[in-house]
Amino acid sequence: MPATDPVREAVNAVYLSDSRRVLATLIRLLGDFEIAEEALHDAFRVALEQWPRDGVPANPRAWLVSTGRFKAIDGIRRLARFAALDDVGDEADIAVDDAAAWADPESVEDDRLRLIFTCCHPALAHDAQVALTLREVCGLTTEEIAQAFLTPAPTLAQRIVRAKAKIRDARIPYQVPTPAELAERLEAVLRVIYLVFNEGYAASSGESLTRHDLSAEAIRLGRLLVELLPEPEARGLLALMLLHESRRAARTSRSGELILLDDQDRSLWDQDQIAEGTRLVEQALASRRAGRYTIQAAIAALHAEAPTAAATDWAEIVGLYDALLGTDPSPVIELNRAVAVAMRDGPAAGLALVDAILERGDLLDYRLAHATRAELCRRLDRTADARASYERALALAKQGPERRFLARRIAELSS
Protein backbone atom coordinates (compact mmCIF):
# COMPACT_ATOMS: atom_id res chain seq x y z
CA MET A 1 0.00 0.00 0.00
CA PRO A 2 1.48 3.36 -0.96
CA ALA A 3 1.84 5.73 1.96
CA THR A 4 -0.13 8.94 1.96
CA ASP A 5 1.92 12.14 1.88
CA PRO A 6 1.39 13.06 5.58
CA VAL A 7 2.32 9.55 6.70
CA ARG A 8 5.33 9.42 4.40
CA GLU A 9 6.40 12.76 5.82
CA ALA A 10 5.98 11.36 9.33
CA VAL A 11 8.06 8.29 8.47
CA ASN A 12 10.76 10.47 6.93
CA ALA A 13 10.79 12.72 9.99
CA VAL A 14 11.12 9.75 12.33
CA TYR A 15 13.90 8.32 10.16
CA LEU A 16 15.88 11.55 10.31
CA SER A 17 15.40 12.03 14.05
CA ASP A 18 15.44 8.50 15.42
CA SER A 19 16.87 5.95 12.98
CA ARG A 20 20.33 5.98 14.59
CA ARG A 21 18.76 5.51 18.04
CA VAL A 22 16.68 2.61 16.75
CA LEU A 23 19.72 1.04 15.11
CA ALA A 24 21.81 1.34 18.28
CA THR A 25 19.15 -0.51 20.29
CA LEU A 26 18.67 -3.16 17.59
CA ILE A 27 22.42 -3.84 17.57
CA ARG A 28 22.29 -4.46 21.31
CA LEU A 29 19.22 -6.69 21.06
CA LEU A 30 20.34 -8.68 18.02
CA GLY A 31 24.09 -8.68 18.55
CA ASP A 32 25.05 -8.12 14.92
CA PHE A 33 25.51 -4.95 12.83
CA GLU A 34 24.31 -6.44 9.54
CA ILE A 35 21.22 -8.10 11.01
CA ALA A 36 20.35 -4.91 12.90
CA GLU A 37 20.67 -2.75 9.78
CA GLU A 38 18.44 -5.10 7.81
CA ALA A 39 15.95 -5.08 10.69
CA LEU A 40 15.97 -1.27 10.70
CA HIS A 41 15.11 -1.15 6.99
CA ASP A 42 12.43 -3.82 7.42
CA ALA A 43 10.86 -1.84 10.26
CA PHE A 44 10.60 1.33 8.18
CA ARG A 45 9.24 -0.64 5.21
CA VAL A 46 6.50 -2.09 7.44
CA ALA A 47 5.81 1.41 8.80
CA LEU A 48 5.13 2.66 5.28
CA GLU A 49 2.69 -0.21 4.84
CA GLN A 50 0.89 -0.12 8.20
CA TRP A 51 0.93 3.48 9.43
CA PRO A 52 -1.40 4.74 6.66
CA ARG A 53 -3.91 2.11 7.76
CA ASP A 54 -3.41 2.05 11.52
CA GLY A 55 -2.11 5.56 12.16
CA VAL A 56 1.26 6.69 13.47
CA PRO A 57 1.91 4.96 16.83
CA ALA A 58 2.18 7.02 19.99
CA ASN A 59 5.81 5.94 20.41
CA PRO A 60 7.21 5.48 16.89
CA ARG A 61 10.67 4.63 18.17
CA ALA A 62 9.42 1.80 20.37
CA TRP A 63 7.25 0.51 17.53
CA LEU A 64 10.20 0.46 15.15
CA VAL A 65 12.46 -1.34 17.62
CA SER A 66 9.80 -3.98 18.32
CA THR A 67 8.95 -4.47 14.66
CA GLY A 68 12.56 -4.63 13.56
CA ARG A 69 13.45 -7.09 16.30
CA PHE A 70 10.49 -9.31 15.47
CA LYS A 71 11.31 -9.29 11.75
CA ALA A 72 14.94 -10.15 12.42
CA ILE A 73 14.25 -13.04 14.77
CA ASP A 74 11.51 -14.36 12.50
CA GLY A 75 13.88 -14.26 9.55
CA ILE A 76 16.68 -15.94 11.49
CA ARG A 77 14.43 -18.81 12.52
CA ARG A 78 12.78 -19.13 9.13
CA LEU A 79 16.15 -19.47 7.40
CA ALA A 80 17.46 -21.79 10.14
CA ARG A 81 20.57 -19.68 10.59
CA PHE A 82 22.34 -18.46 13.69
CA ALA A 83 20.46 -20.93 15.90
CA ALA A 84 22.35 -19.59 18.89
CA LEU A 85 20.18 -16.48 18.77
CA ASP A 86 17.04 -18.53 19.48
CA ASP A 87 17.19 -17.44 23.10
CA VAL A 88 16.99 -13.71 22.19
CA GLY A 89 13.32 -13.76 22.99
CA ASP A 90 9.87 -14.98 22.03
CA GLU A 91 8.49 -13.34 18.89
CA ALA A 92 4.98 -13.73 20.24
CA ASP A 93 5.81 -11.40 23.10
CA ILE A 94 7.30 -8.92 20.70
CA ALA A 95 4.33 -9.01 18.37
CA VAL A 96 1.80 -8.53 21.15
CA ASP A 97 3.60 -5.89 23.17
CA ASP A 98 5.10 -3.15 21.05
CA ALA A 99 6.97 -1.79 24.06
CA ALA A 100 8.55 -5.08 25.12
CA ALA A 101 11.87 -4.49 23.38
CA TRP A 102 11.81 -0.86 24.38
CA ALA A 103 11.19 -1.45 28.08
CA ASP A 104 14.76 -2.58 28.66
CA PRO A 105 16.56 -1.56 31.85
CA GLU A 106 19.24 0.10 29.75
CA SER A 107 18.08 3.33 28.15
CA VAL A 108 18.29 4.09 24.46
CA GLU A 109 20.81 6.80 25.22
CA ASP A 110 23.13 4.16 26.67
CA ASP A 111 22.73 2.24 23.42
CA ARG A 112 23.91 5.24 21.43
CA LEU A 113 26.91 5.59 23.72
CA ARG A 114 27.66 1.87 23.33
CA LEU A 115 27.55 2.27 19.56
CA ILE A 116 30.05 5.15 19.60
CA PHE A 117 32.52 3.25 21.78
CA THR A 118 32.15 0.09 19.69
CA CYS A 119 32.80 1.95 16.43
CA CYS A 120 35.88 3.56 18.00
CA HIS A 121 37.24 0.40 19.64
CA PRO A 122 41.08 0.39 19.69
CA ALA A 123 41.11 -3.06 18.04
CA LEU A 124 39.96 -1.37 14.82
CA ALA A 125 42.29 0.57 12.55
CA HIS A 126 41.98 4.37 12.77
CA ASP A 127 40.56 4.76 9.25
CA ALA A 128 38.04 2.01 9.99
CA GLN A 129 36.99 3.76 13.21
CA VAL A 130 36.29 6.97 11.30
CA ALA A 131 34.40 5.25 8.48
CA LEU A 132 32.31 3.06 10.80
CA THR A 133 31.42 5.98 13.08
CA LEU A 134 30.25 8.13 10.17
CA ARG A 135 28.26 5.22 8.74
CA GLU A 136 26.63 3.79 11.85
CA VAL A 137 26.44 6.68 14.32
CA CYS A 138 25.91 9.56 11.87
CA GLY A 139 24.04 7.64 9.18
CA LEU A 140 26.11 8.92 6.23
CA THR A 141 26.01 6.71 3.16
CA THR A 142 29.11 4.88 2.02
CA GLU A 143 29.19 7.11 -1.06
CA GLU A 144 29.05 10.28 1.05
CA ILE A 145 31.93 9.15 3.26
CA ALA A 146 33.98 8.04 0.25
CA GLN A 147 33.46 11.37 -1.48
CA ALA A 148 34.37 13.34 1.64
CA PHE A 149 37.67 11.48 2.10
CA LEU A 150 38.41 11.15 -1.64
CA THR A 151 38.40 7.37 -1.33
CA PRO A 152 36.87 5.00 -3.92
CA ALA A 153 33.45 3.88 -2.68
CA PRO A 154 34.24 0.13 -3.05
CA THR A 155 37.39 0.61 -0.95
CA LEU A 156 35.45 2.46 1.73
CA ALA A 157 32.68 -0.18 1.70
CA GLN A 158 35.24 -2.96 2.19
CA ARG A 159 36.78 -1.02 5.06
CA ILE A 160 33.41 -0.88 6.81
CA VAL A 161 32.68 -4.56 6.10
CA ARG A 162 36.04 -5.60 7.54
CA ALA A 163 35.48 -3.45 10.63
CA LYS A 164 32.11 -5.10 11.29
CA ALA A 165 33.65 -8.55 10.77
CA LYS A 166 36.41 -7.67 13.23
CA ILE A 167 33.83 -6.64 15.83
CA ARG A 168 31.96 -9.90 15.31
CA ASP A 169 34.94 -12.28 15.11
CA ALA A 170 36.90 -10.68 17.96
CA ARG A 171 33.74 -10.59 20.06
CA ILE A 172 34.29 -6.92 20.82
CA PRO A 173 31.79 -6.16 23.60
CA TYR A 174 28.96 -3.79 22.81
CA GLN A 175 29.20 -1.77 26.00
CA VAL A 176 30.30 1.46 27.61
CA PRO A 177 33.80 1.01 29.10
CA THR A 178 34.17 0.51 32.82
CA PRO A 179 35.34 3.54 34.85
CA ALA A 180 38.86 2.09 34.87
CA GLU A 181 38.89 1.90 31.06
CA LEU A 182 36.98 5.09 30.36
CA ALA A 183 39.85 7.58 30.07
CA GLU A 184 41.76 5.55 27.48
CA ARG A 185 38.69 4.57 25.49
CA LEU A 186 37.24 8.08 25.57
CA GLU A 187 40.47 9.38 24.06
CA ALA A 188 39.93 7.10 21.03
CA VAL A 189 36.40 8.46 20.55
CA LEU A 190 37.56 12.06 20.87
CA ARG A 191 40.36 11.42 18.39
CA VAL A 192 37.92 10.06 15.79
CA ILE A 193 35.62 13.07 16.16
CA TYR A 194 38.63 15.41 15.97
CA LEU A 195 39.89 13.72 12.79
CA VAL A 196 36.49 14.06 11.15
CA PHE A 197 36.32 17.73 12.12
CA ASN A 198 39.84 18.47 10.91
CA GLU A 199 39.13 17.01 7.50
CA GLY A 200 36.03 19.19 7.30
CA TYR A 201 37.68 22.33 8.66
CA ALA A 202 40.80 22.11 6.50
CA ALA A 203 40.46 19.52 3.77
CA SER A 204 43.70 17.66 3.13
CA SER A 205 43.24 17.82 -0.64
CA GLY A 206 40.83 18.84 -3.36
CA GLU A 207 39.49 22.13 -4.67
CA SER A 208 37.61 23.21 -1.56
CA LEU A 209 39.29 24.61 1.54
CA THR A 210 36.58 23.17 3.80
CA ARG A 211 33.95 20.44 3.79
CA HIS A 212 31.06 21.74 5.82
CA ASP A 213 29.24 18.39 5.84
CA LEU A 214 32.10 16.73 7.72
CA SER A 215 32.70 19.51 10.24
CA ALA A 216 28.95 19.67 10.88
CA GLU A 217 28.82 15.90 11.50
CA ALA A 218 31.78 16.14 13.88
CA ILE A 219 30.07 18.91 15.84
CA ARG A 220 26.87 16.86 15.93
CA LEU A 221 28.86 13.91 17.28
CA GLY A 222 30.54 16.19 19.81
CA ARG A 223 27.18 17.46 21.03
CA LEU A 224 25.89 13.90 21.33
CA LEU A 225 28.93 12.83 23.34
CA VAL A 226 28.64 15.79 25.73
CA GLU A 227 24.94 15.03 26.14
CA LEU A 228 25.59 11.36 26.91
CA LEU A 229 28.93 11.64 28.71
CA PRO A 230 29.67 15.21 29.90
CA GLU A 231 33.36 14.64 30.64
CA PRO A 232 35.58 17.77 30.69
CA GLU A 233 37.55 16.74 27.59
CA ALA A 234 34.34 16.04 25.67
CA ARG A 235 33.25 19.59 26.49
CA GLY A 236 36.71 20.84 25.54
CA LEU A 237 36.60 19.16 22.13
CA LEU A 238 33.12 20.49 21.37
CA ALA A 239 34.29 23.97 22.41
CA LEU A 240 37.35 23.70 20.18
CA MET A 241 35.26 22.69 17.17
CA LEU A 242 32.69 25.44 17.71
CA LEU A 243 35.34 28.14 18.12
CA HIS A 244 37.15 27.08 14.95
CA GLU A 245 33.90 26.68 13.04
CA SER A 246 32.87 30.20 14.05
CA ARG A 247 35.47 31.55 11.59
CA ARG A 248 34.24 29.60 8.57
CA ALA A 249 32.61 32.52 6.74
CA ALA A 250 35.78 34.64 7.04
CA ARG A 251 38.32 31.99 6.03
CA THR A 252 37.72 32.20 2.28
CA SER A 253 36.92 34.91 -0.22
CA ARG A 254 33.78 34.85 -2.35
CA SER A 255 35.75 33.00 -4.99
CA GLY A 256 36.91 30.40 -2.44
CA GLU A 257 40.45 31.67 -1.95
CA LEU A 258 42.28 31.26 1.37
CA ILE A 259 42.34 34.18 3.83
CA LEU A 260 44.83 33.96 6.71
CA LEU A 261 43.72 34.58 10.29
CA ASP A 262 45.49 37.98 10.43
CA ASP A 263 43.53 39.20 7.40
CA GLN A 264 40.08 37.85 8.21
CA ASP A 265 37.05 40.11 8.64
CA ARG A 266 36.25 39.27 12.26
CA SER A 267 32.79 40.79 11.99
CA LEU A 268 31.92 37.66 9.98
CA TRP A 269 32.78 35.34 12.85
CA ASP A 270 29.73 33.55 14.31
CA GLN A 271 29.17 35.12 17.73
CA ASP A 272 26.68 32.47 18.87
CA GLN A 273 29.23 29.70 18.29
CA ILE A 274 31.90 31.77 20.02
CA ALA A 275 29.66 32.32 23.06
CA GLU A 276 28.77 28.63 23.30
CA GLY A 277 32.36 27.54 22.79
CA THR A 278 33.67 29.97 25.40
CA ARG A 279 31.08 28.79 27.91
CA LEU A 280 32.11 25.15 27.34
CA VAL A 281 35.79 26.05 27.76
CA GLU A 282 35.07 27.68 31.08
CA GLN A 283 33.13 24.62 32.25
CA ALA A 284 35.94 22.27 31.20
CA LEU A 285 38.63 24.41 32.84
CA ALA A 286 36.61 24.63 36.04
CA SER A 287 36.90 20.85 36.42
CA ARG A 288 40.69 21.26 36.85
CA ARG A 289 41.09 18.21 34.55
CA ALA A 290 41.97 20.09 31.39
CA GLY A 291 43.49 17.94 28.65
CA ARG A 292 44.80 18.75 25.20
CA TYR A 293 41.43 19.53 23.63
CA THR A 294 40.46 21.91 26.44
CA ILE A 295 43.81 23.72 26.26
CA GLN A 296 43.51 24.06 22.48
CA ALA A 297 39.98 25.39 22.97
CA ALA A 298 41.28 27.95 25.47
CA ILE A 299 43.77 29.13 22.83
CA ALA A 300 40.97 29.37 20.26
CA ALA A 301 38.88 31.36 22.75
CA LEU A 302 41.67 33.93 23.14
CA HIS A 303 41.73 34.36 19.35
CA ALA A 304 37.94 34.66 19.31
CA GLU A 305 37.79 37.42 21.91
CA ALA A 306 40.54 39.57 20.32
CA PRO A 307 39.34 42.41 18.06
CA THR A 308 42.47 42.10 15.87
CA ALA A 309 45.47 39.82 15.48
CA ALA A 310 47.73 42.47 17.00
CA ALA A 311 45.46 42.85 20.03
CA THR A 312 45.54 39.11 20.79
CA ASP A 313 47.05 38.12 24.13
CA TRP A 314 50.01 36.32 22.57
CA ALA A 315 51.83 35.98 25.90
CA GLU A 316 48.89 34.01 27.29
CA ILE A 317 48.74 31.89 24.13
CA VAL A 318 52.45 31.04 24.42
CA GLY A 319 51.82 30.03 28.04
CA LEU A 320 48.95 27.78 26.98
CA TYR A 321 51.12 26.17 24.32
CA ASP A 322 53.71 25.51 27.03
CA ALA A 323 51.00 23.75 29.04
CA LEU A 324 49.88 21.86 25.94
CA LEU A 325 53.39 20.62 25.28
CA GLY A 326 53.39 19.28 28.82
CA THR A 327 50.34 17.11 28.13
CA ASP A 328 50.70 16.45 24.39
CA PRO A 329 54.30 16.97 23.23
CA SER A 330 54.57 16.98 19.46
CA PRO A 331 56.48 18.85 16.73
CA VAL A 332 53.21 20.30 15.37
CA ILE A 333 52.41 21.84 18.76
CA GLU A 334 55.97 23.20 18.85
CA LEU A 335 55.39 24.74 15.43
CA ASN A 336 52.18 26.41 16.59
CA ARG A 337 53.98 27.71 19.66
CA ALA A 338 56.72 29.13 17.42
CA VAL A 339 54.08 31.13 15.52
CA ALA A 340 52.77 32.54 18.81
CA VAL A 341 56.32 33.40 19.91
CA ALA A 342 56.87 35.20 16.58
CA MET A 343 53.79 37.30 17.26
CA ARG A 344 54.90 38.03 20.83
CA ASP A 345 58.66 38.54 20.34
CA GLY A 346 59.09 39.15 16.62
CA PRO A 347 59.63 36.99 13.51
CA ALA A 348 63.33 36.32 14.22
CA ALA A 349 62.49 34.62 17.53
CA GLY A 350 59.83 32.48 15.87
CA LEU A 351 62.09 31.59 12.93
CA ALA A 352 64.82 30.34 15.25
CA LEU A 353 62.32 27.91 16.80
CA VAL A 354 61.03 26.73 13.41
CA ASP A 355 64.55 26.16 12.13
CA ALA A 356 65.37 24.12 15.23
CA ILE A 357 62.37 21.88 14.58
CA LEU A 358 63.36 21.35 10.95
CA GLU A 359 67.03 20.80 11.78
CA ARG A 360 66.03 17.94 14.09
CA GLY A 361 64.45 16.30 11.04
CA ASP A 362 60.91 16.79 12.34
CA LEU A 363 58.19 18.04 10.00
CA LEU A 364 60.41 17.96 6.89
CA ASP A 365 57.43 16.74 4.85
CA TYR A 366 54.85 18.92 6.62
CA ARG A 367 53.78 21.71 4.29
CA LEU A 368 52.71 24.07 7.08
CA ALA A 369 56.18 24.00 8.64
CA HIS A 370 57.71 25.25 5.39
CA ALA A 371 54.89 27.74 4.82
CA THR A 372 55.41 29.11 8.34
CA ARG A 373 59.16 29.42 7.77
CA ALA A 374 58.53 31.17 4.46
CA GLU A 375 56.18 33.68 6.05
CA LEU A 376 58.66 34.52 8.81
CA CYS A 377 61.51 34.89 6.30
CA ARG A 378 59.30 37.16 4.22
CA ARG A 379 58.69 39.40 7.21
CA LEU A 380 62.45 39.56 7.77
CA ASP A 381 63.08 40.47 4.09
CA ARG A 382 64.99 37.24 3.55
CA THR A 383 63.51 36.90 0.09
CA ALA A 384 65.58 33.99 -1.22
CA ASP A 385 64.92 31.90 1.91
CA ALA A 386 61.24 32.80 1.79
CA ARG A 387 60.95 31.76 -1.85
CA ALA A 388 62.70 28.42 -1.24
CA SER A 389 60.41 27.60 1.68
CA TYR A 390 57.25 28.65 -0.18
CA GLU A 391 58.29 26.44 -3.09
CA ARG A 392 58.85 23.50 -0.74
CA ALA A 393 55.42 24.06 0.84
CA LEU A 394 53.83 24.28 -2.60
CA ALA A 395 55.41 20.98 -3.62
CA LEU A 396 53.85 19.31 -0.55
CA ALA A 397 50.40 20.98 -0.72
CA LYS A 398 47.50 19.06 -2.28
CA GLN A 399 44.62 21.45 -1.65
CA GLY A 400 43.64 23.82 -4.44
CA PRO A 401 43.11 27.08 -2.48
CA GLU A 402 46.28 26.48 -0.47
CA ARG A 403 48.35 25.86 -3.59
CA ARG A 404 47.04 29.03 -5.23
CA PHE A 405 47.80 31.04 -2.07
CA LEU A 406 51.38 29.77 -1.99
CA ALA A 407 51.81 30.45 -5.71
CA ARG A 408 50.62 34.03 -5.17
CA ARG A 409 53.14 34.49 -2.35
CA ILE A 410 55.95 33.30 -4.64
CA ALA A 411 54.79 35.64 -7.39
CA GLU A 412 54.69 38.55 -4.92
CA LEU A 413 58.29 37.86 -3.94
CA SER A 414 59.35 37.79 -7.57
CA SER A 415 57.69 41.12 -8.29
Sequence and secondary structure as in RCSB ss.txt:
>XXXX:A:sequence
MPATDPVREAVNAVYLSDSRRVLATLIRLLGDFEIAEEALHDAFRVALEQWPRDGVPANPRAWLVSTGRFKAIDG
IRRLARFAALDDVGDEADIAVDDAAAWADPESVEDDRLRLIFTCCHPALAHDAQVALTLREVCGLTTEEIAQAFL
TPAPTLAQRIVRAKAKIRDARIPYQVPTPAELAERLEAVLRVIYLVFNEGYAASSGESLTRHDLSAEAIRLGRLL
VELLPEPEARGLLALMLLHESRRAARTSRSGELILLDDQDRSLWDQDQIAEGTRLVEQALASRRAGRYTIQAAIA
ALHAEAPTAAATDWAEIVGLYDALLGTDPSPVIELNRAVAVAMRDGPAAGLALVDAILERGDLLDYRLAHATRAE
LCRRLDRTADARASYERALALAKQGPERRFLARRIAELSS
>XXXX:A:secstr
    HHHHHHHHHHHHHHHHHHHHHHHHHHS HHHHHHHHHHHHHHHHHHHHHH   SSHHHHHHHHHHHHHHHH
HHHTT  GGGGGG  HHHHHH TTTTT  SS HHHHHHHHHHHHT TTS HHHHHHHIIIIIS   HHHHHHHTT
  HHHHHHHHHHHHHHHHHTT   S   HHHHHHHHHHHHHHHHHHHHHHHS SSBS S  HHHHHHHHHHHHHH
HHH   HHHHHHHHHHHHHHTTGGGSB TT  B  GGG  GGGS HHHHHHHHHHHHHHHHTT   HHHHHHHHH
HHHHH SSSTTS HHHHHHHHHHHHHHS  HHHHHHHHHHHHHHH HHHHHHHHHHHHHTTTTTT HHHHHHHHH
HHHHTT HHHHHHHHHHHHHH  BHHHHHHHHHHHHHHH 
